[in-house]
Amino acid sequence: MTPSTEIQLTPHQRLTVLESTPERLVVESFWAAAAGDPLRHHHPTQREDFEVLDGRLRVVRDGRTEVVEAGGRFSVNPMVVHGMTSDGVATRARWTITPALGTEAMFRGLAAADAGGRLAQLRVLARHRAELRLASPQDVVQRVLLGVVRLLPGDPRDS
């Protein structure tokens, strides 16, 4: 069975997978107008390229905030702390991640874990440290916490 091209990442963000190869993952992301504050994070080895197709994207990179309008493009290099969300209007953007690594699996895991709460989401992040690291707490603290999360009973993959 081929996985669906649609991923409901959060209640306010939906992804459509356009291309998925080991070299790159291309998605179209839709953020609802009330998507909320972005999750600050970085990627150890991946570059992200965005093109805003409709609406406005509020982008935080290295502590600076900018609003990118429809037609605008920007990139995020590896290790740059960032986050993005809609800027008060429904927004659509094309998002390319290179290399893809396990990003699509991480997105699908986070979507499935959304109903299970923060612990379920942390379990997914613990399996995808090559793709995503949170901006805080410090990485050494994250490694310890996510290591403990991996040891906790109840991971559905253990069934």
C-alpha positions as CSV (number, residue, x, y, z in Angstrom):
1,M,0.0,0.0,0.0
2,T,1.4,3.4,-1.0
3,P,1.2,6.0,1.9
4,S,-1.1,8.9,1.5
5,T,0.5,12.0,0.1
6,E,-1.3,14.1,2.8
7,I,0.1,14.4,6.3
8,Q,-1.9,16.3,9.0
9,L,1.2,17.4,10.9
10,T,-0.7,19.4,13.5
11,P,-4.3,20.6,13.7
12,H,-3.1,23.8,12.0
13,Q,-0.5,22.5,9.5
14,R,-1.0,20.0,6.6
15,L,1.7,18.7,4.3
16,T,1.3,17.3,0.8
17,V,4.3,15.2,-0.3
18,L,5.2,16.1,-3.9
19,E,8.5,14.2,-4.1
20,S,10.3,11.9,-1.8
21,T,13.8,10.5,-2.7
22,P,16.9,9.9,-0.5
23,E,18.3,13.1,-2.0
24,R,15.4,15.4,-1.2
25,L,11.9,15.7,0.2
26,V,9.6,18.3,-1.4
27,V,6.3,19.1,0.3
28,E,3.6,21.7,0.0
29,S,2.8,23.0,3.4
30,F,-0.5,24.7,4.4
31,W,-0.7,26.6,7.7
32,A,-4.1,27.8,9.0
33,A,-4.3,31.5,9.8
34,A,-4.2,30.7,13.6
35,A,-1.3,28.3,13.4
36,G,0.4,29.7,16.6
37,D,4.0,30.2,17.5
38,P,6.5,28.1,15.6
39,L,8.6,25.4,17.2
40,R,12.2,26.6,17.3
41,H,14.6,23.9,16.1
42,H,17.6,23.1,13.8
43,H,18.7,20.4,11.5
44,P,22.2,19.0,11.9
45,T,22.9,18.4,8.2
46,Q,19.9,19.4,6.2
47,R,19.2,22.5,4.2
48,E,15.6,23.8,3.7
49,D,14.4,26.0,0.9
50,F,11.0,27.7,0.9
51,E,8.9,29.5,-1.6
52,V,5.8,31.2,-0.2
53,L,2.9,30.5,-2.7
54,D,0.0,32.2,-0.9
55,G,-0.3,34.2,2.2
56,R,2.5,35.3,4.5
57,L,5.0,33.2,6.5
58,R,6.4,34.5,9.7
59,V,10.0,33.2,9.9
60,V,12.3,33.3,12.9
61,R,16.0,32.6,12.1
62,D,18.8,33.0,14.6
63,G,16.5,35.2,16.8
64,R,15.4,37.5,14.0
65,T,11.8,37.6,12.8
66,E,10.8,38.4,9.2
67,V,7.6,38.1,7.2
68,V,7.9,36.6,3.8
69,E,5.1,37.4,1.4
70,A,3.7,35.3,-1.5
71,G,6.4,35.0,-4.2
72,G,9.2,35.3,-1.7
73,R,11.9,32.7,-1.2
74,F,14.3,31.9,1.6
75,S,16.7,29.2,2.8
76,V,17.7,27.8,6.1
77,N,21.2,26.2,6.3
78,P,22.1,23.4,8.7
79,M,22.5,24.2,12.4
80,V,20.5,27.5,12.1
81,V,17.8,27.7,14.8
82,H,14.6,28.6,13.1
83,G,10.8,28.2,13.0
84,M,8.0,29.4,10.8
85,T,4.2,29.8,10.9
86,S,1.5,31.7,9.1
87,D,1.4,35.4,9.8
88,G,-2.4,35.8,10.6
89,V,-3.6,34.5,7.2
90,A,-3.8,31.0,5.7
91,T,-0.5,30.4,4.1
92,R,0.9,27.9,1.5
93,A,4.5,27.2,0.7
94,R,6.7,24.8,-1.2
95,W,9.3,23.3,1.1
96,T,12.4,21.4,-0.1
97,I,14.6,19.5,2.4
98,T,18.0,18.2,1.3
99,P,19.1,15.5,1.9
100,A,15.8,13.9,2.9
101,L,17.2,11.5,5.5
102,G,14.2,10.2,7.5
103,T,12.2,13.4,7.4
104,E,9.1,12.0,5.8
105,A,9.0,9.2,8.3
106,M,9.5,11.8,11.1
107,F,6.6,13.9,9.8
108,R,4.3,10.8,9.6
109,G,5.4,9.7,13.1
110,L,4.7,13.2,14.5
111,A,1.3,13.3,12.8
112,A,0.4,9.9,14.3
113,A,1.7,10.9,17.7
114,D,-0.2,14.2,17.8
115,A,-3.2,12.6,19.5
116,G,-0.9,10.8,22.0
117,G,0.4,14.0,23.5
118,R,3.9,15.3,24.2
119,L,5.3,11.9,25.4
120,A,4.4,10.3,22.1
121,Q,5.8,13.2,20.1
122,L,9.1,13.0,22.2
123,R,9.4,9.4,21.3
124,V,9.3,10.3,17.6
125,L,11.9,13.0,18.1
126,A,14.1,10.6,20.0
127,R,14.2,8.4,16.9
128,H,14.9,11.3,14.5
129,R,17.8,13.3,16.0
130,A,19.6,13.1,12.7
131,E,16.7,15.2,11.2
132,L,15.7,17.6,14.0
133,R,16.9,19.0,17.3
134,L,14.9,21.3,19.5
135,A,16.4,24.8,20.1
136,S,16.1,24.2,23.9
137,P,16.9,22.8,26.3
138,Q,20.6,22.4,25.5
139,D,21.6,19.4,23.4
140,V,23.2,17.5,26.2
141,V,20.0,17.8,28.3
142,Q,18.0,16.7,25.3
143,R,20.1,13.6,24.8
144,V,19.6,12.6,28.4
145,L,15.8,13.3,28.4
146,L,15.2,11.6,25.1
147,G,17.3,8.7,26.2
148,V,15.0,8.3,29.2
149,V,11.9,8.7,27.0
150,R,13.2,5.8,24.8
151,L,13.4,3.6,27.9
152,L,9.8,4.3,29.1
153,P,7.3,1.5,28.5
154,G,4.4,2.1,26.1
155,D,6.0,2.8,22.8
156,P,3.6,1.3,20.2
157,R,6.6,0.0,18.2
158,D,7.4,-2.3,21.2
159,S,4.0,-4.2,20.7
